[in-house]
Amino acid sequence: MAVKSITQRWVLNSLSVILAIILLAAIAFSVSIYNFYYTAVRAALTSRANISSGILLRVLDDNSVDFNAELRDLVENSDVKEQFEVTAIDHNGHVALSSSGFSYNRQEVMPDYEEAQRSASGKGYYVGKTESGERIMAITVMLPSMTAEYSALRYVTSMENVDKQLFVYIAVFILGVIVVIVFVLISGLYFVKSIVIPVREVIAAAKRFATGDMTTRIQKKSDDEMGDLTDVINYMADEIVASEKMKNDFISSVSHELRTPLTAIKGWSETLETIGDEPEDREMMRRGLNVITGETERLSSMVEELLDFSRMQSGRMAIIKSRMDVLAEVGEAVLIYKQRAQRDEIRLIYQEPESVSPIFGDRSRLKQVFINIIDNAIKYCDAGDTVTVSVQEHDGFIDVIVADTGCGISAEDLPKIKTKFYKANQTRRGSGIGLAVADEIVHLHDGELFVSSALGKGTIVTVRLPVNLKKGEMREPEITTTKEISLSEIEERTREE
């Protein structure tokens, strides 16, 4: 359908215009060359008639010369009889003399003679066909009325050779026009084909993509816009494949992450059902309840992370900003992981400054960012490693820096770690969306999240937030979202906090 449409549009919009221009050019050329040749012949006839008329006028002024005899000599011995036929017309409108030697037994139709009789200039012009069908051009010049025998002098020439020459010129021109049209048609169709074929391939590839076949790739055939389109389609397919792979890995990872705590909860629940009232049983119950509580909190955290990611994807993540102390939120995040770090034999060091400037931000969301980053740092460390958290203020910004001496991230994986679903290390727990959510929250605070790492040496994550409050400035709370959300959703979020 598209092929037909593009071809039709080219024919209607381009070829039709070209054909119209060429047709007008052909008409203009034909009219111009026709006028040129006919004007030249008329000028030659008029010039000759004027010369003859001048000679006869001089003869008329000379009384010693017989005017009629001189006129007969002028007609019968004309030096242009090869090109023109010269005739003398009597007062009855009959041809009395002719340079061709033919005698006219009947009256000729001579529109130019009739025009010359009516004209004040005494001249008449005619282009047309004789009774025999020959095309001629004729000019008649009236003689002085005092001449007794003849009334006019007429010059006639055949236009057959001129018309043949014009036909040749116009035929050659039309042949050239046809060649141009054929060339334009062939080159145009080749050009349209160079667009249509790649478009057809793109359509076919898109249909295969729609059916789920993402292995198809389009062969690039040119370096123009169609080549760029081919590159973009192929790049899109690669990105879809990569995104699909990450999504599948994410589903697999989340399924595993959910199954592990559920298995622990189920196992301990079944165990607790069988214990008695002995002191060792009560100790086992306490341990089991602790495990169930911890795994439940883990599940709750994962679900909340998934909900945040869903809000981020739909553009419905709300940021409720107010005056806040960054140190308080960082301190709480460190405190949450203090016990876990000790259990995993990881040193957690918090280098807290005396004070930093307050900022205008969402304390709950930023605390979530700090928790996520510290959790990642501990998650990718082994026993004996160190996680250092520090806060610095400089040049109107506050930097929250979390550095660890864990396994690090490879240079190949580093640019992708803030991409949704991406996990650089599949052996560590996690869904692969925490850092994407954290990066979105930081951006909603007009800040930046930087990650630097070296494989086997550790990772440094820096959250840079602008100091957007002047000293002593107080502001009313403010709600920022990436998309309009309902008042009830905001109220629900506020109650949760």
C-alpha positions in Angstrom: 0.0 0.0 0.0 2.8 2.4 0.9 4.7 1.6 -2.2 1.8 2.4 -4.4 1.1 5.6 -2.4 4.7 6.9 -2.7 4.8 6.1 -6.4 1.4 7.8 -7.0 2.4 10.8 -5.1 5.7 11.1 -7.0 3.8 10.8 -10.3 1.2 13.3 -9.4 3.4 15.8 -7.6 6.7 15.6 -9.4 6.3 14.0 -12.8 3.1 15.8 -13.7 4.7 19.1 -13.0 7.8 18.2 -15.1 5.6 17.1 -17.9 3.6 20.3 -17.8 6.7 22.4 -17.9 8.1 20.4 -20.8 4.8 20.6 -22.7 4.7 24.4 -22.2 8.4 24.6 -23.3 7.5 22.6 -26.4 4.6 24.8 -27.3 6.7 27.9 -26.6 9.5 26.6 -28.8 7.1 25.7 -31.7 5.4 29.1 -31.6 8.7 30.9 -31.4 10.4 29.1 -34.3 7.2 29.4 -36.4 7.1 33.2 -35.8 10.8 33.5 -36.5 10.7 31.8 -39.9 7.4 33.3 -41.0 8.5 36.8 -39.9 11.8 36.4 -41.8 10.0 35.4 -45.0 7.5 38.2 -44.6 10.4 40.7 -44.1 12.1 39.4 -47.3 8.9 39.8 -49.3 8.2 43.2 -47.9 11.7 44.4 -48.6 11.5 43.1 -52.2 8.1 44.7 -52.8 9.4 48.1 -51.4 12.4 48.0 -53.7 10.3 47.3 -56.7 7.8 50.0 -55.7 10.6 52.5 -55.4 12.0 51.6 -58.8 8.6 52.1 -60.4 8.0 55.4 -58.7 11.3 56.7 -60.1 10.3 55.4 -63.6 6.9 57.2 -63.2 8.6 60.5 -62.6 10.7 60.1 -65.8 8.4 60.9 -68.8 10.9 59.6 -71.2 10.4 56.0 -70.0 7.4 53.8 -70.8 6.1 52.8 -67.4 4.1 49.8 -68.6 7.1 48.4 -70.5 9.3 49.0 -67.5 6.9 47.1 -65.2 6.6 44.2 -67.7 10.4 44.0 -67.8 10.5 44.1 -63.9 8.1 41.2 -63.7 9.2 39.0 -66.5 13.0 39.5 -65.9 12.9 39.4 -62.1 16.1 38.4 -60.5 14.3 36.7 -57.5 12.0 34.5 -59.6 13.7 31.4 -58.1 12.5 32.4 -54.6 9.4 34.5 -55.3 6.7 34.7 -58.0 6.1 38.3 -59.1 2.8 39.2 -60.7 1.2 42.3 -62.0 -2.5 42.7 -61.4 -4.8 44.8 -63.6 -7.6 47.0 -62.6 -10.1 44.1 -62.8 -8.2 42.1 -60.2 -6.8 39.6 -62.7 -3.2 38.5 -62.9 -1.9 40.2 -66.1 1.7 39.3 -65.9 3.7 36.6 -64.0 7.5 36.0 -63.6 6.8 32.3 -63.8 5.5 32.6 -67.4 2.2 30.9 -66.5 -1.0 32.5 -67.8 -3.9 32.7 -65.4 -7.1 31.9 -67.3 -9.4 32.4 -64.2 -9.5 34.8 -61.4 -7.3 34.0 -58.4 -8.5 34.5 -54.8 -6.2 37.1 -53.5 -7.1 38.3 -49.9 -3.8 40.3 -49.8 -4.9 42.3 -52.9 -8.3 43.0 -51.3 -6.6 44.1 -48.1 -4.2 46.4 -50.1 -7.1 48.1 -51.8 -8.7 48.9 -48.4 -5.5 49.8 -46.6 -4.3 53.3 -46.3 -0.7 52.1 -46.8 -1.6 50.4 -50.0 -0.2 47.0 -48.9 -1.8 43.7 -48.1 -0.5 40.5 -46.5 -1.8 36.9 -46.7 -0.8 33.5 -45.5 -2.9 30.5 -46.5 -3.5 27.9 -49.1 -4.2 28.2 -52.8 -7.0 26.3 -54.5 -4.6 23.6 -55.4 -3.7 23.2 -51.7 -0.2 24.7 -51.7 0.6 26.9 -48.7 1.8 30.3 -49.7 2.7 33.7 -48.3 1.8 36.8 -50.5 2.3 40.6 -50.2 0.6 43.0 -52.6 1.7 46.6 -53.2 -0.8 49.0 -54.9 0.7 51.0 -57.8 -0.1 54.7 -58.4 -3.6 55.0 -59.8 -2.5 57.0 -62.7 -1.0 53.9 -64.3 -3.5 52.9 -66.9 -2.8 49.2 -67.4 -1.8 47.7 -64.0 -3.1 48.4 -60.4 -0.8 46.3 -58.2 2.3 44.4 -57.9 2.2 41.1 -56.0 5.0 38.9 -54.5 4.2 35.3 -53.7 6.4 32.5 -52.3 5.7 28.9 -51.4 5.9 28.0 -47.7 6.1 24.3 -48.3 9.9 24.1 -47.8 9.7 26.4 -44.7 7.0 24.2 -43.2 9.1 21.1 -43.8 12.0 22.7 -42.1 9.9 23.8 -39.2 8.5 20.2 -39.0 12.0 18.9 -38.8 13.0 21.3 -36.0 9.9 20.7 -34.0 10.2 16.9 -34.5 13.8 17.0 -33.3 12.8 19.1 -30.3 9.9 16.8 -29.4 12.2 13.8 -29.8 14.6 15.5 -27.3 11.6 16.2 -25.0 10.7 12.5 -25.2 14.2 11.5 -24.3 14.2 13.9 -21.4 10.9 12.5 -20.2 12.1 9.0 -20.4 15.3 9.9 -18.6 13.3 11.7 -15.9 10.9 8.7 -15.6 13.7 6.1 -15.3 15.7 8.2 -12.9 12.6 9.1 -10.9 11.4 5.5 -10.6 15.0 4.5 -9.6 14.9 7.2 -6.9 11.5 6.1 -5.7 12.6 2.5 -5.8 15.6 3.4 -3.6 13.2 4.7 -1.0 10.3 2.2 -1.4 12.5 -0.9 -1.1 14.1 0.1 2.2 10.7 1.2 3.5 9.2 -2.1 2.5 12.0 -3.9 4.4 11.4 -1.7 7.4 7.7 -2.5 7.3 8.4 -6.3 7.0 10.9 -6.1 9.9 8.4 -4.1 12.0 5.7 -6.8 11.4 8.2 -9.5 12.5 9.0 -7.4 15.6 5.3 -7.2 16.3 5.0 -11.0 16.3 7.9 -11.2 18.8 10.7 -12.1 16.3 13.5 -9.8 17.5 16.3 -11.5 15.6 15.5 -9.7 12.4 17.9 -7.0 11.3 17.6 -4.7 8.2 20.6 -4.5 5.8 21.9 -1.0 5.4 22.2 -0.1 1.7 23.0 3.6 1.7 24.5 6.4 3.9 21.6 8.8 3.5 18.5 9.3 5.7 17.2 5.8 4.8 20.5 4.4 6.0 20.1 6.4 9.2 16.5 5.0 9.6 17.9 1.5 9.1 20.5 2.1 11.8 17.9 3.4 14.2 15.5 0.5 13.6 18.3 -2.0 14.2 19.4 -0.1 17.3 15.9 -0.1 18.5 15.7 -3.9 18.1 19.0 -4.3 19.9 17.7 -2.1 22.8 14.4 -4.1 22.9 16.3 -7.3 23.1 18.6 -6.0 25.8 15.6 -4.6 27.7 13.7 -7.9 27.3 16.7 -9.8 28.6 17.0 -7.4 31.6 13.3 -7.7 32.3 13.5 -11.5 32.2 16.6 -11.4 34.5 14.7 -9.0 36.7 11.6 -11.4 36.9 13.9 -14.3 37.6 15.8 -12.4 40.3 12.7 -11.0 42.0 11.1 -14.5 42.0 14.2 -15.8 43.7 14.4 -12.9 46.1 10.7 -13.4 47.0 11.0 -17.2 47.2 13.9 -17.2 49.7 12.2 -15.2 52.5 8.9 -17.0 51.9 10.6 -20.3 52.2 12.2 -19.2 55.5 8.9 -17.9 56.8 7.1 -21.1 55.8 9.8 -23.3 57.3 10.0 -21.5 60.6 6.2 -21.3 60.8 5.9 -25.1 60.4 8.7 -25.5 63.0 7.0 -23.3 65.5 3.8 -25.3 65.2 5.7 -28.4 66.5 7.6 -27.0 69.5 6.6 -27.5 73.1 7.0 -25.5 76.3 10.6 -26.5 77.2 13.1 -23.7 77.7 15.1 -24.7 74.6 11.8 -24.7 72.6 11.1 -21.2 73.8 14.6 -20.1 72.6 13.9 -21.8 69.3 10.6 -19.9 69.1 12.4 -16.6 69.8 14.9 -17.3 67.1 12.2 -18.4 64.7 10.1 -15.2 65.3 13.2 -13.1 64.8 13.8 -14.8 61.4 10.1 -14.4 60.4 10.2 -10.7 61.4 13.4 -10.1 59.5 12.3 -11.9 56.4 8.9 -10.1 56.5 10.7 -6.7 56.7 12.8 -7.8 53.8 9.7 -8.7 51.8 8.1 -5.4 52.7 11.2 -3.5 51.6 11.2 -5.4 48.2 7.5 -4.7 47.7 8.0 -1.0 48.5 10.9 -0.8 46.1 8.7 -2.4 43.3 5.9 0.1 44.1 8.3 3.0 43.9 9.6 1.7 40.6 6.0 1.4 39.3 5.3 5.0 40.4 8.5 6.2 38.7 7.7 4.4 35.4 4.2 5.8 35.3 5.5 9.3 36.2 3.4 9.4 39.4 6.2 9.6 42.0 5.4 12.4 44.4 8.1 14.4 46.1 6.9 16.3 49.2 9.6 18.9 49.9 10.1 20.8 53.1 13.0 22.1 55.2 15.2 19.2 56.2 18.5 18.2 57.7 20.5 15.8 55.5 22.7 14.7 58.4 19.7 13.4 60.4 18.5 11.2 57.5 22.0 9.9 56.7 22.6 9.1 60.4 19.3 7.1 60.6 20.2 5.2 57.4 23.7 4.3 58.9 22.1 3.3 62.2 19.7 0.9 60.4 22.6 -1.0 58.9 25.0 -0.9 61.9 23.8 -4.2 63.3 23.7 -6.0 60.0 27.2 -4.8 59.2 28.5 -6.2 62.5 26.7 -9.5 61.8 28.4 -9.8 58.4 31.8 -8.7 59.8 31.9 -5.6 57.7 33.2 -2.3 59.2 30.6 0.5 58.8 32.2 3.9 59.4 30.2 7.2 59.5 32.3 10.3 59.2 29.8 12.9 60.4 30.6 16.6 60.1 29.5 19.0 62.8 26.8 20.6 60.6 25.8 21.2 57.0 23.2 23.7 55.6 19.6 22.6 55.6 18.1 21.9 52.2 14.6 21.9 50.7 13.8 18.3 50.0 11.8 15.2 50.7 13.3 13.6 53.9 11.5 10.3 53.4 12.6 9.9 49.7 16.2 11.0 50.4 16.4 8.6 53.4 15.3 5.9 51.0 18.1 6.9 48.6 20.7 6.7 51.4 19.4 3.4 52.7 19.5 1.9 49.1 23.1 3.0 48.5 24.3 1.8 51.9 22.4 -1.5 51.4 24.1 -2.0 48.0 27.5 -1.2 49.5 27.1 -3.8 52.2 25.6 -6.3 49.8 28.6 -6.2 47.5 31.1 -6.5 50.4 32.5 -9.6 52.0 33.7 -10.2 55.6 36.6 -7.9 56.4 35.6 -5.2 53.9 34.8 -1.6 54.9 32.0 0.8 54.1 32.6 4.5 54.7 29.8 7.1 54.8 30.7 10.8 54.8 29.0 14.1 54.2 30.7 17.2 52.7 29.5 20.7 51.8 31.2 22.8 49.2 30.3 25.4 46.5 26.6 25.3 47.2 26.3 21.5 47.2 26.1 18.8 49.8 27.8 15.5 48.8 26.8 12.3 50.6 29.6 9.8 49.8 29.3 6.0 50.3 32.6 4.2 49.6 33.2 0.5 50.0 36.1 -1.9 49.5 33.9 -4.6 48.0 34.0 -6.5 44.8 33.6 -3.4 42.6 32.0 -3.1 39.1 33.6 -3.8 35.8 34.2 -0.9 33.3 31.8 -2.7 30.9 28.9 -2.8 33.5 29.5 0.6 35.0 27.6 2.7 32.4 24.6 0.5 32.8 24.1 0.2 36.5 21.5 3.0 36.7 19.4 1.2 34.0 16.2 -0.4 35.2 16.4 -4.2 35.7 20.2 -4.2 35.3 22.3 -6.2 37.7 26.1 -6.2 37.3 26.6 -9.2 39.6 24.0 -11.9 39.4 25.4 -13.7 42.4 24.3 -11.0 44.8 20.8 -10.5 46.0 18.7 -7.6 44.8 16.2 -6.8 42.1 18.3 -4.4 40.0 15.9 -1.5 40.2 17.0 0.2 43.5 19.7 2.4 42.0 17.3 3.4 39.1 14.8 4.5 41.7 17.4 6.3 43.7 18.7 8.1 40.6 15.2 9.3 39.8 14.6 10.6 43.3 17.9 12.5 43.2 17.0 14.1 39.9 13.7 15.2 41.2 15.7 17.1 43.8 17.8 18.8 41.0 20.7 16.7 42.1 23.1 14.2 40.6 24.1 10.6 41.4 27.7 9.7 40.5 29.2 6.1 40.6 32.9 5.3 40.2 34.3 1.8 40.6 37.1 -0.5 39.8 36.6 -4.3 39.6 38.1 -5.9 42.8 38.8 -2.6 44.4 35.5 -1.2 45.5 32.9 1.4 44.6 32.2 5.1 45.4 28.7 6.4 45.1 28.2 10.2 45.5 24.8 11.8 45.9 25.1 15.6 45.2 22.3 17.8 46.3 22.0 21.6 45.9 21.8 23.8 48.9 18.5 25.5 47.8 17.7 27.3 51.0 19.2 30.6 52.1 20.4 31.1 55.6 17.4 31.4 57.9 14.9 31.0 55.0 11.6 29.3 55.8 9.4 27.8 53.0 6.0 26.2 52.9 6.0 22.5 52.0 5.9 21.9 48.2 4.8 18.9 46.2 6.7 17.9 43.0 5.6 15.2 40.6 6.6 14.0 37.1 2.9 13.7 36.4 -0.4 14.9 37.7 -1.7 12.7 40.6 -4.9 12.8 42.5 -5.2 14.7 45.9 -6.2 11.4 47.5 -2.9 9.8 46.4 -0.9 12.7 47.9 -2.9 12.6 51.1 -2.3 8.8 51.4 1.5 9.3 50.8 1.5 12.1 53.5 -0.2 9.8 56.0 2.3 7.0 55.3 5.1 9.4 56.1 
